């Protein structure tokens, strides 16, 4: 490989992770990497002091452009928009900070930030990028970036779980949900759901899903158990790890139907997120390499 290719390949997993964290879409992140490569091959490496920083800067700019387009696309999206789940390797789950930043619950919160706020938050909080580097990437002054970072952090902290939850607690909650859905044990499902649990389903207009978030344990139980009962199909579930966190894959008559992730607080599920859109289920059966380095 020539020097440009070698540098790009060595940082590819990092660049993909940056783009995905900003976009919530693996497909769009791949497009951003292609655009980054096309710009990178035209760079004079003799003028580059820090290849990693330079590549992250290009990726951030391309992701920001794509994020603005994606924001407009979401305005006409059918029903709630959830991030694209990805099957991840054990090392991602072991990096607690990375796994937390990739969780569906947090990425749903990141959707409420402006494109620039999201870019600054991701670069600062997830990748520990310096303010000067972020400023160069988002075309703002370092002072402005500090203000944006503070505002974005306060916004996210007000909406994220107050206490970190272990993967073991999340797996236990999912195991209870798995048993309840497969056996129709409504009492057990009610026991694991918080009274004010919020359920979001993403069918993208291609598969049936609730058009609005569903709030309340009783309503969520009817959605989960009643919805599958209406299909008259054989429902099977299997534990997996997506975006560094425990999850459940649902199959109807052996065919992939969707991926369920949850937000757990004090041992009970406060958020349930079910992705059914088939266009978002192409990366849940082979591992995706992610990295903060």
N, C-alpha and C positions, 0 to 999 in steps of 0.2 A: 504493500500500500504506500501511496505517496503521503507526505506529511499532513496535507489537509484531510485526506480520508482517515488516516490513523487518528488524528485529533478528534474528528467527528465521531468515529466509532467508539472511541474510548469514553466519550461523554454522552453517548446516545441515551442510555437508560436514565441519566439525570435529566437530560433535555425533555425526554418523553414525560417524565414525572412532573416537571415544571409545567409543561403544556397541559397535561391532564388535570393537575390541581387547579389551574386557571379556568379550564373549560368544562370539566366534568364529562367529557366525551372522548373516548379513546380514538374513535374514527377521526374526529377533528384534530386531536393531538398528533396523529400520524400525518395528517395533511400539513400541520404546522412544521413538523420535522422535515418534511420534503421541501417546504418553502425556506426553512432555515439552511438546509444543505445547498440549495441553489444560490443563496446569497453568500454562504461561507466559501464556496469554491472560487468566488471572485475576489476574495480578500487576499491582500499581500501579507503573508505570515510574518514577514520581516518587520511589519508595523504593529504586530500584535504582541503585547507584553504578557497578557494572561489569557490563554486560549479558552479556559473554562469560563471566565467572566465574559469574554467576548461572545462566546456561543450562547450563554444564558441571556445576554442582552438581546441578541438577534431573536432568539426563541420567544422572549417576553414580548418584544415588539410585534412579532407575527401573531402570537397568541392574543394580544390585545386587539389587533385588527379583526381576528376571527371571533373573539368574544363579543365585539360590538355587532357583528353580523348575526351571531348566535342569539344575542339578546332580542333582536328583531324577529328572528325565526320563532322564538319561544312565545312571542305575543300571539301567534296564531296556532300554537301547539294545542292539540286536543287533550284536555285534562291536565293534571299536575305533571310537571317535568322533573324527573329524577335522574341523577347521574348514572352513567353507564357502568354496570358492575363488571369487575375483572377478577378472574381467578389469580391469586397471588401466591408467591412462594413463602415458605416458613420464615425466611429472613425478614420479610416485610412485617409480619406479625410481631417478630421479636423487637423491631424498632418501634417502641411504643409511641413515640412522637409522630413518626411517619404514619403508622396505622391510624392514629387518632385523626390526623389531618385528612386522611383518605376516607374516613367513615362517611356513610351516607348522611347521618345526622348532621355532621359538621358541614358537609358539602351543600346540604340544603340551606344551611345558614349562609354560606358564602354566596348563594344565589341572590341574597338580598343586598349585597354590596354593589357599588358601581364597578364598572370594569377596572378603573384605575385603583380603587380601594382594594379590590380583590387581588390584583397583581402585586400591590405593595404588601398586603397582608401575607400572601403566599411566600414571596421572596424573603420577607423579614422573619416571619414566625416559623416557617417550615424549613427554609434553606439557610437561615441565619446570614443573609446577604447584607453587606454594609450599606448604609444610607447613600453614600456617594455612588455606589454601583447601581442601586435601585433608581436613583435620580437619573442616571445616564440611560437606563432602560425605559423609563416611563416619561422621559423628557420633562422633568420637573426639577426644581432646585432641591438640594438636600434638606433645607429648612421646611419646604412644603411637604416633602416626603415624610419627615418626622411627624408633622401634623396629621397627615393622611393615615400614617401607621397607627398613631394614637387613637384616632377616631374609629378606624376599622377594628382595632383590637377591643375597644370598649363596646362596639356594636356586637361583635362576635361573642365576647364574654358574657354579655347580658342574655344571650340566647342559647349558649351551649350548656351541657350538663355541668353542675357545680362541682361534682366529684367524679374522679376517674373511676371507671368500672373495669374490672379485670375480664379477660377473655373467658375465664371460667364461669363468671356470673352470667355473661351473655350466652354462653353455650347452655347453661342450665335453663335459662328462660326460653331459649329456642327449643330445647328438648321437650319442655312442657307444652309448647305450642305445637310441636311436631306430633306428640302423642294425642293431643286434643283434636287436631285436624284429622288425623288418620282414624281415630276411634269415635269421633263425635262427642267426646267428653267435654261438654260445655262448662261444667263446674270447674274443671281444672284450667280451662282457658280463661275463665273469668278471674280465677285466683292469681294468674300471672300478669293480667293486664291491669294497669293503673286505671282508676275510674275515669280520668280525663285523657286516656290514651288517644293519640291521633294516628289515623291510618291514611296513607297516601298510596294510590295505585297508578302506575304509568303504563298505559296501553298504547299511547301515541296515536289513537284513532285506528290502529291496526288490530288491536285485540280489545275485548270488552274490559273496561275498568271504570271505577268511580270517577266522575268528572270533577268532583271536589273532594277535599279532605273530609274524612269521616271522624267525628269526635264522640268519644264515649264508649266504654267497654261493651255494653250491650249491643250497640250498633256494629262495632267492629267484629264481635263474635258472629253476628248474623251475616256479616259480609264474608268472613273467612270460611265458616262452616257451611252456611247456607249457600254461598256462591259455588263452592265445589260440589255440594250435593246436587245442585241443579244441573251440573254437567253430566251426571250419571256415568261418569268415567271413574276408573280406578285411580285413586290419588296416591302417589308415593312421594316420599320426601327423603332427602339425604343431606347430612351436614357437609358443609364445605367452608372455604375461607375466601371471601371476596374483599378486595380493598384492604387487606390486612386484618379483617375482623371476621368472627364467626357468622355464618349465614346458612340458609336452607335453600336447596334447589328443589323445586316442585315439578313433578312430571304427571301428566294425565295420559293414562294408557301407554306409559313408557316414553311419551314425547315431552320434550322440555317445554314447560309452560311459563316458568318465571323464577325469579330469585327474590327471597325475602331477607331483609336485614332489619335490625331493630335497634332502638335506643333504650337503654336500661338505666333506671335510677332507683336506688334503694331496693334492688331486687325485683322490681316490677317493670314491665314494658310500658314506656311512655310514648314511644314512637314506633310505628311499623311501616316499612317501605317495601312495596312489592312491584318489581319491574317485570312487565309482561311484553312490552314492545319488542317484537322479534328482532328488530334492527339493533337493539341494545343487548342482545343475548348471544352475540357471536364470540365473546371473549371470556366465557365462564367454564370452558372445558379444556383450555390449555393455558398454562401459567404465563403471566406477563411479568417481565423483569422491571422492577422499579428501584430507584436509588436516590438518596439525598446527597451523594458524593460525586 
